[in-house]
Amino acid sequence: MNEAGLAKTVAAAGKHVSDSAGHAAGPHGHGGEGVMDIISHHLSDTAPIFHLPPLEIGGFSLDLSITKYVILLWVAAGLVLLFGLLGRRTARQPLARPSRFSGFVEVFILFVRNDVVLENMGKHGLRWTPYFISLFFFILFSNLIGLIPYSSTTTGNVAVTAGLSLLSFLLIQLVGMIEQGWLAYWKNIVPMGVPWPLWFIMWPIEFIGLFTKPFALTIRLFANMTAGHVVIIVLLYMIFQFKSLAVAPFSVAGAIAINMLEVFVSFLQAYIFTMLTALFVGSAMHRH
């Protein structure tokens, strides 16, 4: 469920509060109904902002309209490019004194290279380091952008996490076939030492397992980035549920605490997604 669906659920759950608050506000007031409309409006991010002609493919119509999610994905990609260019400025001059910003970026780059790529893939994985660095920063920026008021967490949309997982899935198969050979890779899906009578049973099972990895990546990132937003909405909704301002300090304090925790979760989930992808690629490179 994306944030637009979450908004509809919250609005439906609070309809009785909205109606009662609306009547209490009078015919000219805005009351609770306006509150729920504000929540639904700011969480509805799938509505097109710029309409584009649909793309017709084999009888299917693909809507290419620009939504708020698309714009935020562009912003995250632009930040990745900007960080890379600014961090690379002094790296091209070995004798130049690196700036503080370059040192800050280098900390993350060395962390991904040493503790993620080399740790899970070995020296043969260094050639794929740029992908993992880009993946880490893209997920990190997408997570952090979602913490800005009136913004949206693109990684809280299952379509976005599925797209990232699809890229990781293709990389796993590509690197496995490059390192082991095309035929050897598909043959070695079954662990070594399995008796031949069981090989014909194990191969389909292991083949299905190839798709469970990207599915787990998709749901893990989506669920973790959505859960915090759900808790924040529930805490703030308690003010309208109990119809008392005495609850407000506790609800707001709890929401602020969860929002601070979301900053840590943003870094953690970017690391976990990148690390698991490197782990899966490493297992495809070194089947033993």
C-alpha positions as CSV (number, residue, x, y, z in Angstrom):
1,M,0.0,0.0,0.0
2,N,1.5,3.3,-1.0
3,E,1.0,6.6,0.8
4,A,-2.1,7.5,-1.4
5,G,-3.7,4.3,-0.2
6,L,-2.7,5.0,3.3
7,A,-4.4,8.4,3.1
8,K,-7.6,6.8,2.0
9,T,-7.5,4.3,4.8
10,V,-6.9,7.0,7.4
11,A,-9.6,9.1,6.0
12,A,-12.1,6.2,6.0
13,A,-11.1,5.3,9.6
14,G,-11.6,8.9,10.8
15,K,-14.8,9.7,8.9
16,H,-17.0,9.7,12.1
17,V,-14.5,12.1,13.7
18,S,-14.4,14.3,10.6
19,D,-18.2,14.5,10.4
20,S,-18.7,15.3,14.1
21,A,-16.0,17.9,14.0
22,G,-17.4,19.4,10.8
23,H,-20.8,19.8,12.4
24,A,-19.3,21.3,15.5
25,A,-17.5,23.9,13.4
26,G,-20.8,25.1,12.0
27,P,-21.9,25.7,8.4
28,H,-19.1,28.1,7.7
29,G,-16.3,26.3,9.6
30,H,-13.8,23.7,8.3
31,G,-13.5,21.5,11.4
32,G,-12.2,17.9,11.2
33,E,-13.3,17.4,7.6
34,G,-10.7,20.0,6.6
35,V,-8.1,18.2,8.6
36,M,-8.7,14.9,6.9
37,D,-8.8,16.6,3.5
38,I,-5.4,18.1,4.2
39,I,-4.0,14.7,5.2
40,S,-5.4,13.0,2.1
41,H,-4.2,15.9,-0.2
42,H,-0.6,15.8,1.0
43,L,-0.4,12.0,0.9
44,S,-1.9,11.6,-2.5
45,D,1.2,11.6,-4.6
46,T,0.1,9.5,-7.6
47,A,-2.0,12.2,-9.2
48,P,-0.5,13.5,-12.4
49,I,1.1,16.9,-12.2
50,F,2.1,17.1,-15.9
51,H,-0.1,15.1,-18.3
52,L,1.7,13.4,-21.2
53,P,0.2,11.3,-24.0
54,P,-0.1,7.6,-23.1
55,L,2.2,5.1,-24.8
56,E,0.4,2.4,-26.6
57,I,2.2,-1.0,-26.6
58,G,0.5,-4.1,-27.9
59,G,-2.9,-2.9,-27.0
60,F,-1.9,-1.7,-23.6
61,S,-1.9,1.9,-22.6
62,L,1.0,3.1,-20.4
63,D,0.5,6.4,-18.6
64,L,3.7,8.4,-18.7
65,S,2.3,11.5,-16.9
66,I,4.7,13.2,-14.4
67,T,3.7,12.7,-10.8
68,K,5.1,13.9,-7.5
69,Y,6.9,10.6,-7.1
70,V,8.6,11.0,-10.5
71,I,9.8,14.5,-9.6
72,L,11.2,13.4,-6.3
73,L,13.0,10.5,-8.0
74,W,14.6,13.0,-10.3
75,V,15.6,15.1,-7.3
76,A,17.2,12.1,-5.6
77,A,19.1,11.1,-8.8
78,G,20.2,14.7,-9.2
79,L,21.6,14.8,-5.7
80,V,23.5,11.6,-6.4
81,L,25.1,13.1,-9.5
82,L,25.8,16.4,-7.6
83,F,27.5,14.6,-4.7
84,G,29.6,12.6,-7.1
85,L,30.7,15.6,-9.1
86,L,31.5,17.7,-6.1
87,G,33.3,14.9,-4.3
88,R,35.3,14.1,-7.4
89,R,36.5,17.7,-7.9
90,T,39.5,17.4,-5.6
91,A,40.0,13.7,-6.2
92,R,41.3,14.5,-9.7
93,Q,44.1,16.6,-8.2
94,P,46.2,14.3,-6.0
95,L,48.3,17.2,-4.6
96,A,45.3,19.4,-3.8
97,R,44.1,19.5,-0.3
98,P,40.7,17.8,-0.2
99,S,37.8,19.8,1.1
100,R,35.7,18.9,4.1
101,F,32.9,18.0,1.8
102,S,35.1,15.7,-0.3
103,G,36.2,14.0,2.9
104,F,32.6,13.6,4.0
105,V,31.7,12.0,0.8
106,E,34.8,9.8,0.8
107,V,33.8,8.3,4.2
108,F,30.6,6.8,2.6
109,I,32.4,5.7,-0.5
110,L,35.1,3.9,1.4
111,F,32.5,2.3,3.6
112,V,30.6,0.9,0.7
113,R,33.7,-0.2,-1.1
114,N,35.5,-1.9,1.9
115,D,32.6,-3.0,4.2
116,V,30.0,-3.9,1.5
117,V,31.6,-4.7,-1.8
118,L,35.0,-6.2,-0.7
119,E,33.4,-8.0,2.3
120,N,30.8,-9.8,0.3
121,M,32.2,-10.0,-3.3
122,G,36.0,-10.0,-2.9
123,K,38.4,-8.2,-5.2
124,H,36.5,-9.3,-8.3
125,G,33.6,-7.1,-7.1
126,L,35.6,-3.8,-7.3
127,R,34.6,-3.3,-10.9
128,W,30.9,-3.1,-9.8
129,T,31.6,-0.7,-6.9
130,P,30.1,2.4,-8.8
131,Y,26.8,0.7,-9.0
132,F,26.6,0.0,-5.3
133,I,27.8,3.5,-4.4
134,S,25.1,4.9,-6.6
135,L,22.5,2.5,-5.2
136,F,23.4,3.4,-1.6
137,F,23.2,7.2,-2.2
138,F,20.0,7.0,-4.3
139,I,18.1,5.1,-1.6
140,L,19.6,7.3,1.1
141,F,18.5,10.5,-0.5
142,S,15.1,9.1,-1.4
143,N,14.6,8.2,2.2
144,L,15.7,11.5,3.6
145,I,13.7,13.5,1.1
146,G,10.6,11.8,2.5
147,L,11.3,13.4,5.9
148,I,10.9,16.9,4.6
149,P,7.4,18.3,5.3
150,Y,4.9,18.2,2.4
151,S,7.3,15.8,0.6
152,S,6.9,12.1,0.0
153,T,9.0,9.0,0.6
154,T,9.4,7.4,-2.8
155,T,10.9,4.3,-1.3
156,G,7.5,3.9,0.5
157,N,6.0,3.1,-2.9
158,V,6.3,-0.6,-3.8
159,A,6.7,0.2,-7.5
160,V,9.9,2.1,-6.7
161,T,11.4,-0.6,-4.5
162,A,10.4,-3.2,-7.1
163,G,12.2,-1.2,-9.8
164,L,15.4,-1.1,-7.6
165,S,15.1,-4.8,-6.9
166,L,14.7,-5.6,-10.6
167,L,18.0,-3.8,-11.3
168,S,19.6,-5.8,-8.5
169,F,18.1,-9.0,-9.9
170,L,19.5,-8.4,-13.4
171,L,22.9,-7.5,-11.9
172,I,23.0,-10.8,-9.9
173,Q,22.3,-12.9,-13.0
174,L,24.7,-10.8,-15.2
175,V,27.6,-11.0,-12.8
176,G,27.0,-14.7,-12.1
177,M,27.1,-15.5,-15.8
178,I,30.2,-13.3,-16.4
179,E,32.2,-14.9,-13.6
180,Q,31.1,-18.5,-14.0
181,G,30.2,-18.7,-17.6
182,W,26.7,-18.8,-19.1
183,L,26.1,-22.5,-19.0
184,A,28.1,-23.2,-15.8
185,Y,26.1,-20.5,-13.9
186,W,22.7,-22.1,-14.6
187,K,24.1,-25.6,-13.9
188,N,25.7,-24.5,-10.6
189,I,22.4,-23.2,-9.2
190,V,22.1,-26.5,-7.4
191,P,24.6,-26.8,-4.6
192,M,27.5,-29.1,-5.2
193,G,27.3,-32.6,-3.8
194,V,23.6,-33.1,-4.4
195,P,22.9,-36.7,-5.8
196,W,21.7,-36.8,-9.4
197,P,18.3,-38.2,-8.6
198,L,17.6,-35.1,-6.4
199,W,19.1,-32.7,-8.9
200,F,16.0,-32.6,-11.1
201,I,14.0,-31.7,-8.0
202,M,16.4,-29.2,-6.5
203,W,17.0,-27.2,-9.7
204,P,13.4,-25.9,-10.0
205,I,13.4,-25.0,-6.3
206,E,16.7,-23.1,-6.5
207,F,15.4,-21.4,-9.7
208,I,12.4,-20.1,-7.9
209,G,14.7,-19.0,-5.1
210,L,16.3,-16.6,-7.6
211,F,13.1,-14.6,-7.6
212,T,12.5,-14.6,-3.8
213,K,15.7,-12.5,-3.3
214,P,14.5,-9.5,-5.2
215,F,11.0,-10.0,-3.7
216,A,12.5,-9.8,-0.2
217,L,14.4,-6.7,-1.1
218,T,11.2,-5.1,-2.4
219,I,9.1,-5.8,0.6
220,R,11.8,-5.1,3.2
221,L,12.6,-1.6,2.0
222,F,8.9,-0.7,1.3
223,A,7.6,-2.0,4.6
224,N,10.3,-0.3,6.7
225,M,10.0,3.1,5.1
226,T,6.2,2.9,5.3
227,A,6.0,1.7,8.9
228,G,7.4,4.9,10.4
229,H,5.0,7.1,8.5
230,V,2.1,4.9,9.6
231,V,3.1,5.3,13.3
232,I,3.5,9.1,12.9
233,I,0.0,9.4,11.3
234,V,-1.5,7.2,14.1
235,L,0.1,9.3,16.8
236,L,-1.2,12.5,15.4
237,Y,-4.6,11.1,14.7
238,M,-5.0,10.3,18.4
239,I,-5.6,14.0,18.9
240,F,-8.7,13.9,16.8
241,Q,-9.7,10.4,18.0
242,F,-9.8,11.5,21.7
243,K,-11.0,15.0,20.8
244,S,-8.8,16.5,23.5
245,L,-5.9,19.0,23.3
246,A,-4.5,17.3,26.4
247,V,-3.4,14.4,24.1
248,A,-1.6,16.8,21.7
249,P,1.7,17.2,23.6
250,F,2.2,13.4,23.9
251,S,1.2,12.8,20.3
252,V,3.4,15.5,18.9
253,A,6.3,14.5,21.1
254,G,5.9,10.9,20.0
255,A,5.7,11.9,16.3
256,I,8.9,14.0,16.6
257,A,10.7,11.1,18.3
258,I,9.6,8.7,15.5
259,N,10.7,11.2,12.9
260,M,14.2,11.4,14.5
261,L,14.3,7.6,14.5
262,E,13.4,7.7,10.8
263,V,16.7,9.6,10.1
264,F,18.6,6.6,11.5
265,V,16.3,4.2,9.6
266,S,16.9,6.0,6.3
267,F,20.7,5.3,6.6
268,L,20.1,1.8,7.9
269,Q,17.8,0.7,5.1
270,A,20.1,2.2,2.4
271,Y,22.9,0.1,3.9
272,I,20.8,-3.1,4.3
273,F,19.5,-2.9,0.7
274,T,23.0,-2.3,-0.7
275,M,24.6,-5.0,1.5
276,L,22.1,-7.7,0.7
277,T,22.4,-6.9,-3.0
278,A,26.2,-7.3,-2.7
279,L,25.7,-10.5,-0.7
280,F,23.5,-12.0,-3.4
281,V,25.8,-10.9,-6.2
282,G,28.8,-12.4,-4.3
283,S,27.0,-15.7,-3.9
284,A,26.3,-15.7,-7.7
285,M,30.0,-15.0,-8.4
286,H,31.4,-17.6,-6.0
287,R,29.0,-20.5,-6.0
288,H,31.0,-22.4,-3.4
